Amino acid sequence: MAKRPPPGKRAQETRARILDASAEVFAEKGYALARLADIAAKLGVHVGGLYHYFGSREDIVREMLAESTRRGGARLSLRLAELPADASASDQLATAIDEHFRNLDSGDAYVAAWHRVIDQVPPEIRENHRMHSDENYAFLFRNIIVRGRESGEFSDELPLDLTIRLMLGALIHARLWYPGPGLTDRKQVMDTALAMFVRALR
């Protein structure tokens, strides 16, 4: 007979299932229309059961957004780690951009939910998440640009933080038009974005 997990682990697993279900609901309905009842129904539990793990719908969406960013950062970190040790900053940036568009193509519920609700959530949740993202996903892009500057591959004439925000702003905005008619070739989109960014960075 399998051992029962300790309470701490069981609670973590239940929270993870709630977040998985919430990602699907938020991806389907957006923030305004998604209800705790929808999440509970997807899990086959009563709404009251959710309150043992999250205090409100806002708490759930806040943690769901954070989990989406953690997952995205982990995937990007793994792909960057697979590059040769002497990979150029341009090669690293190409990998980061490709991973970004792979996420948009993936059909992953967390990715879809993030893009569906990020402009709908209350400002305080969005600002809190922006700071969390800066410490995860944006941090990886920052490291690439810094390494490129240190190696002399990229110029240091442009303000670093502003450069990163403009770059990520363009990539995140791509969710509004990609994929779309005539834009199904991810490599073409990635190569064009890379050429634009590298030209500016150099």
Secondary structure, DSSP 8 states (H G I E B T S, - for coil): ------HHHHHHHHHHHHHHHHHHHHHHHHHHH--HHHHHHHHTS-HHHHTTT-SSHHHHHHHHHHHHHHHHHHHHHHHHHTS-TT--HHHHHHHHHHHHHHHHHH--HHHHHHHHHTTTS-HHHHHHHHHHHHTTHHHHHHHHHHHHHHHTSS-S-S-HHHHHHHHHHHHHHGGGTSS-TT---HHHHHHHHHHHHHHHH-
